[in-house]
Every structure is written in C-alpha cells, then in structure tokens.
Amino acid sequence: MKNLKTFPRGGVHPHDNKGFTNAVPIRNAPIPPLCTIPLQQHLGAPAKLLVKPDDKVKEGTLIGEASSFISAHVHSSIPGTVKEVRTVYLANGIKSEAVVIELEGEFNRSGKPLKAVDWHEIPREKLLEKVKEMGIVGMGGATFPTHVKYTIQKGKKVEFFVVNGVECEPYLTADHRLMLEKTSEILEGAGIIKEILNPDKVFIGIEENKPDAIAVMEEKIREKNLDFEVVPLKLKYPQGDEKQLLKSITGREVPSGGLPIEIGAVVSNVGTVFAIYEAVVYNKPLIERVVTVTGGAVAQPANLKVRIGTKIEDLIEECGGLKIPPKKIIAGGPMMGFAQVNLDSPVTKGVSGIIALPAEAVQIPKETPCIRCGRCIEACPMGLSPTRLYKWIDHQYIDEALKEGLMDCKECGSCGFVCPAGIPLVQGMKLGKLLARKKRA
C-alpha cells in the first residue's frame, strides 16, 4: 500500500495482536439477568438520578438526566425493576452511583421490527438534539458527550470531519468488525453528522493493517456516490489519537491546550458514528456496544455486542472462561486501558475491550534509575520530555511540570513502552495532572 500517511513525530510499534479476533464476526452477548448501570459513563458531571427502588423501567427508559452542559443522558439497557441504587467502582477506577435493574417483562425493541426514520428533511438542530437525547458519547474511550462536541461556537467553521477507524490499540478489533459488518450504516451515520456539522470534507482514516475495511469502505462509497475519502494510514501507535490523526490526514497541528475545532476539524470514532446512525434512524439510545474479549488467557476470544451494565466476568464466561490463569486483566487496550482487580465492574459506554493476558505476555520490568537514554523523548508524539516531567512531578514541582507541557500529555503510554529503566512514566503524568487540578481547585 503506497503513500501511507502518518504523523511525523514520535510514536511506537507494539505488536498488534489482533489475530485473536479480527476474523471473528460480532455476535450478541446474552442478556444479563441483572444490569448495573452507572450514572458516570462520560466526561463531565454525572447524570442526575431519575428513578428509585421498585420503579419499573422499559428497555431504553431514561434513568439518568444530563446534569450540566458537559454531561450525558443514561438509559436502561434492559426492561425490569430497579432493585437498588448503589455506589460502584468502574473499570477505570472511578467511583459512581449506579442503578441496579433486574430483568423482567418484555423487550420493546430487541427482536421487534423497527421503522426507519427518513432524516434527510430533519433540521440540523433537531438532529443534534436527538444525539443528546439518545445519550451518545465518544466510544473510542474518551466518552466526551457528542452533542457538546458537535455544538460549534459562533464564528467557528468545520472544514474537516474525520471518522476515526484507526483502532491502533493492540488486541482490539471491535471497530474493525463494525466497519466490515456495518459499512453502509456507518456511512449513513457519517452523512447525518455531515448534515449537522456542514464540513467541507469528510475523511475516513483507517490503518494499513485493516486492508479489508479500507476496501469495503471505498467500494461502498463508490456504490453510493458519496463525496467521502478513505485515507489509508501507516501502522504506528498512537495514530488513533485525534491530534495525531488530524496531523496525519490534514497536515494541521492542534495548538497546545487547544481543541480540533481550532484547526477547523471534528473527529468521531466509528463506534460513535454507528451509534448516531441507530439513534437518528431507529430512535435507539446508547444502551449497548461492541466489546472485544480477547487475550492469550481467554478460551474463545470474540467480539460481542454487549448491554451496558453487564459484568466483565459474564463476558469472559461467554467466551468460554479462562483457559489459563491470567497475569493481568485489562479493560480497554493494553496501552491506555486499566488493570482490573474486580471483575464485577460493569461495561460502560467507553469500554471497548476486555483483555486477559497470560504471564508470558506481561512484562513488568524492575524499576531502576533513569539512564538518560532519551528514548521516551523520541517516542513522545507530543514532543514532550517525559523524563523531565516525571522528575518535576516526583519532587512535587507541579508549576514547573505545567510549564514543561504536562497538560499536553495524552497518556498514550509510548514513553513507558520504550523505557528500559521500567519507570512508571504514565502513572507519574496522571498523578501530576491530578495534583495540578487539586492545586487549581
């Protein structure tokens, strides 16, 4: 594949390990008898609780209302009875209030014929309101409320809308399978977003290790006579980060501390685009998502369509359980995901994968002093000096770390991946940001 685009600075090349599931079609996970649905499944303020114990809910009932400008609605993923409202820890370690629903009664959507809505005559304001109403958030992991991202400030112009089909994290193939199996739906979703944002150009970025997805997208675009462009990208992590993706495709660089709209761009993950298609065309809230369950310790790795609120443990059991004891279980990708200590944690809108790794796949080097090799600086796609930042944070010099560019760190893990001294650089950046926020507060 010639003329592959990529970002010019930093990046690493971990083995993609996608062979476990990249040829495994998506299938429905069993409906759980009990769903634990958190009210904090997005960036910003948690949703405001709207139900109480013993309330009856339907599939898609609004159980949590967006409580501020940056917040998102939360819906029931199953019909049933609210058993309790309790505090749970999510896969990313955040503590959240959650609604526990016991399955009961008839589904009003699943397995039923649904009438499609012709959205072409709907005003863009109404389309944007539908995105908010259905609780759509960024499904690539960031979980930023999508209706907020698509609310463009007066005086700003969207020149580029980019569909992010990169999926650069090792092991994960949920987006890959979506592009293969729901190609037309994703393209229609992109058309809906085009109507909302009115961009000059729509790009679809896909890495070169998904040639079948590139081919099927290009074929469908020709077949439908759409003015979208598929951009094949070089295999390099973190290509899927929106700032690196925009640099790769448009050649423009988002300024330090800035947002993509400042260079005239908006980016959405393919899972988000598909969710918007279902929201607008079938009036479907975001109550399920595709999750890759994979890794060398999983008996039968798979891509599952999962109801929000399903326990991680249940997904592993659906894949035949664990064939060997795992050394580590991660929610999300291995570069930016979170190690799990409790498999009772529920799947949320932002959980794209569950990875169970055997001992031979987990390398935890013994930490030694920095040897000043500079590899972390070479690997950083943001042009930062991770070793200097880590030292400032370690000595509690947070103001100096901020001046050094701490808040520009994407926590992508590239620096830690290449560090021969085994220094927990990413954990240091996370701590530094936490301390900075506390100081500002």
Secondary structure as UniProt FT lines:
FT   HELIX           18..20
FT   TURN            21..23
FT   STRAND          26..28
FT   STRAND          34..38
FT   STRAND          48..49
FT   TURN            53..54
FT   STRAND          56..57
FT   TURN            59..60
FT   STRAND          62..65
FT   STRAND          74..75
FT   STRAND          80..89
FT   TURN            91..92
FT   STRAND          95..103
FT   TURN            110..111
FT   TURN            120..121
FT   HELIX           124..133
FT   TURN            134..135
FT   TURN            139..142
FT   HELIX           146..149
FT   TURN            154..155
FT   STRAND          160..164
FT   TURN            170..171
FT   HELIX           174..181
FT   HELIX           183..197
FT   STRAND          201..207
FT   TURN            208..209
FT   HELIX           211..224
FT   STRAND          228..233
FT   TURN            238..240
FT   HELIX           242..250
FT   TURN            256..257
FT   HELIX           260..263
FT   STRAND          265..269
FT   HELIX           270..282
FT   STRAND          288..294
FT   TURN            296..297
FT   STRAND          302..307
FT   TURN            308..309
FT   HELIX           312..318
FT   TURN            319..320
FT   STRAND          328..331
FT   TURN            334..336
FT   STRAND          338..339
FT   TURN            343..344
FT   TURN            349..350
FT   STRAND          353..357
FT   HELIX           359..361
FT   HELIX           375..379
FT   TURN            381..382
FT   HELIX           386..394
FT   TURN            395..396
FT   HELIX           398..403
FT   TURN            404..405
FT   HELIX           406..408
FT   HELIX           414..418
FT   TURN            420..421
FT   HELIX           425..440
//
